[in-house]
């Protein structure tokens, strides 16, 4: 992993070596990334319930109409400010993120304040799976071989939730129509010299024969 300032190839810290070519590139959809990684939708529901509770208490209590309106306005203002900050963060995370699939590896360019590039060779990928969502996006989950690790903090939010000790990289909130899952499935199959199979949904199909190293 390394910080990047100038990219000779979009999304990559250096030119590709002889024999390696780009198969697919893309970025997360910002709203989907913010909704799931930052729990934007859940927080919006929470704030709505809190404002509703505040209004109900004011309506059934002894406060005057003016006091109730002031209390609800303050709650709504705070809620909108918090959600606005999360929207800005979500957009920044998505704009700073760029995924690349070559015929040899997966590359994640991530980070806003401290941008870095994470290279994941196919030989380090033990298994892969795809999880599709109702908003038309999908998350592609990569399970690394046990001997290879990437810090969860370095990956976030491009890491599978609740997998901290053994972080699992993710190509997150990618539009289904972009075809990233199909491209990766074919590339992994070609790399392992096995018949092409679609990436399984939900749970990963373990390949067992893959090993290798995560290199910078």
Secondary structure, 3 states (H helix, E strand, C coil): CECCCCCCECCECCCCCCCCCEEEEECCCHHHHHHHHCCHHHHHHHHHHHHHHHHHHHHHCCCCHHHHHHHHHHHHHHHHHHHHHHHHHHHHHHHHCEEEEECCEEEEEECCCCCEEEEEEHHHEEEEEEEECCCCEEEEEEEECCCCCCCHHHHCCCECCCCCCCCCEEEEEEEHHHCHHHHHHHHHHHHHCCCCCCCEECCCEECCCCCCCCCC
